[in-house]
Amino acid sequence: MKIRVFATAELATVYVAALVESLITREPHPVLGLATGATPILLYRQLVAFHRQGLSLAHVTTINLDEYVGLAPDHPQSYRAFMEAHLFRHVDIPAAQTHVPNGLAPDLAAECARYDALLAAHPIDLQILGIGPNGHIGFNEPEGALKTRTHVVTLTAETLAANARFFPDPAVMPRQAITMGLESILQARAIILMAFGAEKARIVKAALSGEVSTAVPASFLQMHSDVTFVLDEAAASGLGAPVAEASAPLVEHFSR
């Protein structure tokens, strides 16, 4: 595990974007696992800037982590619409090479099986993750047992509360989502988890140094052979001496 701490989220994002660019330029058919939410927006903005400066993404395949059940792809709060707004429509990835679960699938079990087959056919080279305030990655929420493959999840009260600002009418706010499972995420060749802001400090500490537990799904990243936590100083503020000392060769701090 590597920990990279930057003075600001902007500097951290440039670092991650450079890693993504390196993968895109050296691999003939790179597969990116992508996330939604506030955390990766700066990353997508930087990749769009790279594209405008000459970086082609035409040979890239993208596979998103999740999608809300019941939202059409063109619904403004769907994750497909999020990806179109922040990345897809601004770069040259062919639409057929961008994959997001279908939240309107009439048979959700069949849609989950289809997505697992897609993942088997396109192993992910680099998975981008954020982390929820309760430690979820994708929509793998804390619970007694975590599902390994793509599945339908009922969102927790904490996640619903975090999402409420996006849905002024609570009656139309989705209560379920389709998400890649934990095993599918861990099968990516490399993983980068980004976390920014003091509000993420507690859960970052739990994920990095706490017990590997279904109570904090992100803690399972401790078991991956190539995972990098990319943090700003605020998100890293909860990492005390035990973590720093145990991980000293792998922790790097970057300032302006």
Secondary structure as a PSIPRED ss2 file (coil, helix, strand):
# PSIPRED VFORMAT (PSIPRED V4.0)

   1 M C   1.000  0.000  0.000
   2 K E   0.000  0.000  1.000
   3 I E   0.000  0.000  1.000
   4 R E   0.000  0.000  1.000
   5 V E   0.000  0.000  1.000
   6 F E   0.000  0.000  1.000
   7 A C   1.000  0.000  0.000
   8 T C   1.000  0.000  0.000
   9 A H   0.000  1.000  0.000
  10 E H   0.000  1.000  0.000
  11 L H   0.000  1.000  0.000
  12 A H   0.000  1.000  0.000
  13 T H   0.000  1.000  0.000
  14 V H   0.000  1.000  0.000
  15 Y H   0.000  1.000  0.000
  16 V H   0.000  1.000  0.000
  17 A H   0.000  1.000  0.000
  18 A H   0.000  1.000  0.000
  19 L H   0.000  1.000  0.000
  20 V H   0.000  1.000  0.000
  21 E H   0.000  1.000  0.000
  22 S H   0.000  1.000  0.000
  23 L H   0.000  1.000  0.000
  24 I H   0.000  1.000  0.000
  25 T H   0.000  1.000  0.000
  26 R H   0.000  1.000  0.000
  27 E C   1.000  0.000  0.000
  28 P C   1.000  0.000  0.000
  29 H C   1.000  0.000  0.000
  30 P C   1.000  0.000  0.000
  31 V E   0.000  0.000  1.000
  32 L E   0.000  0.000  1.000
  33 G E   0.000  0.000  1.000
  34 L E   0.000  0.000  1.000
  35 A C   1.000  0.000  0.000
  36 T C   1.000  0.000  0.000
  37 G C   1.000  0.000  0.000
  38 A C   1.000  0.000  0.000
  39 T C   1.000  0.000  0.000
  40 P C   1.000  0.000  0.000
  41 I H   0.000  1.000  0.000
  42 L H   0.000  1.000  0.000
  43 L H   0.000  1.000  0.000
  44 Y H   0.000  1.000  0.000
  45 R H   0.000  1.000  0.000
  46 Q H   0.000  1.000  0.000
  47 L H   0.000  1.000  0.000
  48 V H   0.000  1.000  0.000
  49 A H   0.000  1.000  0.000
  50 F H   0.000  1.000  0.000
  51 H H   0.000  1.000  0.000
  52 R H   0.000  1.000  0.000
  53 Q C   1.000  0.000  0.000
  54 G C   1.000  0.000  0.000
  55 L C   1.000  0.000  0.000
  56 S C   1.000  0.000  0.000
  57 L C   1.000  0.000  0.000
  58 A C   1.000  0.000  0.000
  59 H C   1.000  0.000  0.000
  60 V C   1.000  0.000  0.000
  61 T E   0.000  0.000  1.000
  62 T E   0.000  0.000  1.000
  63 I E   0.000  0.000  1.000
  64 N E   0.000  0.000  1.000
  65 L C   1.000  0.000  0.000
  66 D E   0.000  0.000  1.000
  67 E E   0.000  0.000  1.000
  68 Y E   0.000  0.000  1.000
  69 V C   1.000  0.000  0.000
  70 G C   1.000  0.000  0.000
  71 L C   1.000  0.000  0.000
  72 A C   1.000  0.000  0.000
  73 P C   1.000  0.000  0.000
  74 D C   1.000  0.000  0.000
  75 H C   1.000  0.000  0.000
  76 P C   1.000  0.000  0.000
  77 Q C   1.000  0.000  0.000
  78 S C   1.000  0.000  0.000
  79 Y H   0.000  1.000  0.000
  80 R H   0.000  1.000  0.000
  81 A H   0.000  1.000  0.000
  82 F H   0.000  1.000  0.000
  83 M H   0.000  1.000  0.000
  84 E H   0.000  1.000  0.000
  85 A H   0.000  1.000  0.000
  86 H H   0.000  1.000  0.000
  87 L C   1.000  0.000  0.000
  88 F H   0.000  1.000  0.000
  89 R H   0.000  1.000  0.000
  90 H H   0.000  1.000  0.000
  91 V C   1.000  0.000  0.000
  92 D C   1.000  0.000  0.000
  93 I C   1.000  0.000  0.000
  94 P C   1.000  0.000  0.000
  95 A H   0.000  1.000  0.000
  96 A H   0.000  1.000  0.000
  97 Q H   0.000  1.000  0.000
  98 T E   0.000  0.000  1.000
  99 H E   0.000  0.000  1.000
 100 V C   1.000  0.000  0.000
 101 P C   1.000  0.000  0.000
 102 N C   1.000  0.000  0.000
 103 G C   1.000  0.000  0.000
 104 L C   1.000  0.000  0.000
 105 A C   1.000  0.000  0.000
 106 P C   1.000  0.000  0.000
 107 D C   1.000  0.000  0.000
 108 L H   0.000  1.000  0.000
 109 A H   0.000  1.000  0.000
 110 A H   0.000  1.000  0.000
 111 E H   0.000  1.000  0.000
 112 C H   0.000  1.000  0.000
 113 A H   0.000  1.000  0.000
 114 R H   0.000  1.000  0.000
 115 Y H   0.000  1.000  0.000
 116 D H   0.000  1.000  0.000
 117 A H   0.000  1.000  0.000
 118 L H   0.000  1.000  0.000
 119 L H   0.000  1.000  0.000
 120 A H   0.000  1.000  0.000
 121 A H   0.000  1.000  0.000
 122 H C   1.000  0.000  0.000
 123 P C   1.000  0.000  0.000
 124 I C   1.000  0.000  0.000
 125 D C   1.000  0.000  0.000
 126 L E   0.000  0.000  1.000
 127 Q E   0.000  0.000  1.000
 128 I E   0.000  0.000  1.000
 129 L E   0.000  0.000  1.000
 130 G C   1.000  0.000  0.000
 131 I C   1.000  0.000  0.000
 132 G C   1.000  0.000  0.000
 133 P C   1.000  0.000  0.000
 134 N C   1.000  0.000  0.000
 135 G C   1.000  0.000  0.000
 136 H C   1.000  0.000  0.000
 137 I E   0.000  0.000  1.000
 138 G C   1.000  0.000  0.000
 139 F C   1.000  0.000  0.000
 140 N E   0.000  0.000  1.000
 141 E C   1.000  0.000  0.000
 142 P C   1.000  0.000  0.000
 143 E C   1.000  0.000  0.000
 144 G C   1.000  0.000  0.000
 145 A C   1.000  0.000  0.000
 146 L C   1.000  0.000  0.000
 147 K C   1.000  0.000  0.000
 148 T C   1.000  0.000  0.000
 149 R C   1.000  0.000  0.000
 150 T C   1.000  0.000  0.000
 151 H E   0.000  0.000  1.000
 152 V E   0.000  0.000  1.000
 153 V E   0.000  0.000  1.000
 154 T E   0.000  0.000  1.000
 155 L C   1.000  0.000  0.000
 156 T C   1.000  0.000  0.000
 157 A H   0.000  1.000  0.000
 158 E H   0.000  1.000  0.000
 159 T H   0.000  1.000  0.000
 160 L H   0.000  1.000  0.000
 161 A H   0.000  1.000  0.000
 162 A H   0.000  1.000  0.000
 163 N H   0.000  1.000  0.000
 164 A H   0.000  1.000  0.000
 165 R H   0.000  1.000  0.000
 166 F H   0.000  1.000  0.000
 167 F C   1.000  0.000  0.000
 168 P C   1.000  0.000  0.000
 169 D C   1.000  0.000  0.000
 170 P H   0.000  1.000  0.000
 171 A H   0.000  1.000  0.000
 172 V H   0.000  1.000  0.000
 173 M C   1.000  0.000  0.000
 174 P C   1.000  0.000  0.000
 175 R C   1.000  0.000  0.000
 176 Q E   0.000  0.000  1.000
 177 A E   0.000  0.000  1.000
 178 I E   0.000  0.000  1.000
 179 T E   0.000  0.000  1.000
 180 M C   1.000  0.000  0.000
 181 G C   1.000  0.000  0.000
 182 L H   0.000  1.000  0.000
 183 E H   0.000  1.000  0.000
 184 S H   0.000  1.000  0.000
 185 I H   0.000  1.000  0.000
 186 L H   0.000  1.000  0.000
 187 Q C   1.000  0.000  0.000
 188 A C   1.000  0.000  0.000
 189 R C   1.000  0.000  0.000
 190 A E   0.000  0.000  1.000
 191 I E   0.000  0.000  1.000
 192 I E   0.000  0.000  1.000
 193 L E   0.000  0.000  1.000
 194 M E   0.000  0.000  1.000
 195 A E   0.000  0.000  1.000
 196 F C   1.000  0.000  0.000
 197 G C   1.000  0.000  0.000
 198 A H   0.000  1.000  0.000
 199 E H   0.000  1.000  0.000
 200 K H   0.000  1.000  0.000
 201 A H   0.000  1.000  0.000
 202 R H   0.000  1.000  0.000
 203 I H   0.000  1.000  0.000
 204 V H   0.000  1.000  0.000
 205 K H   0.000  1.000  0.000
 206 A H   0.000  1.000  0.000
 207 A H   0.000  1.000  0.000
 208 L H   0.000  1.000  0.000
 209 S H   0.000  1.000  0.000
 210 G C   1.000  0.000  0.000
 211 E C   1.000  0.000  0.000
 212 V C   1.000  0.000  0.000
 213 S E   0.000  0.000  1.000
 214 T C   1.000  0.000  0.000
 215 A C   1.000  0.000  0.000
 216 V E   0.000  0.000  1.000
 217 P H   0.000  1.000  0.000
 218 A H   0.000  1.000  0.000
 219 S H   0.000  1.000  0.000
 220 F H   0.000  1.000  0.000
 221 L H   0.000  1.000  0.000
 222 Q H   0.000  1.000  0.000
 223 M H   0.000  1.000  0.000
 224 H C   1.000  0.000  0.000
 225 S C   1.000  0.000  0.000
 226 D C   1.000  0.000  0.000
 227 V E   0.000  0.000  1.000
 228 T E   0.000  0.000  1.000
 229 F E   0.000  0.000  1.000
 230 V E   0.000  0.000  1.000
 231 L E   0.000  0.000  1.000
 232 D E   0.000  0.000  1.000
 233 E C   1.000  0.000  0.000
 234 A C   1.000  0.000  0.000
 235 A C   1.000  0.000  0.000
 236 A C   1.000  0.000  0.000
 237 S C   1.000  0.000  0.000
 238 G C   1.000  0.000  0.000
 239 L C   1.000  0.000  0.000
 240 G C   1.000  0.000  0.000
 241 A H   0.000  1.000  0.000
 242 P H   0.000  1.000  0.000
 243 V H   0.000  1.000  0.000
 244 A H   0.000  1.000  0.000
 245 E H   0.000  1.000  0.000
 246 A H   0.000  1.000  0.000
 247 S C   1.000  0.000  0.000
 248 A H   0.000  1.000  0.000
 249 P H   0.000  1.000  0.000
 250 L H   0.000  1.000  0.000
 251 V E   0.000  0.000  1.000
 252 E E   0.000  0.000  1.000
 253 H E   0.000  0.000  1.000
 254 F E   0.000  0.000  1.000
 255 S C   1.000  0.000  0.000
 256 R C   1.000  0.000  0.000
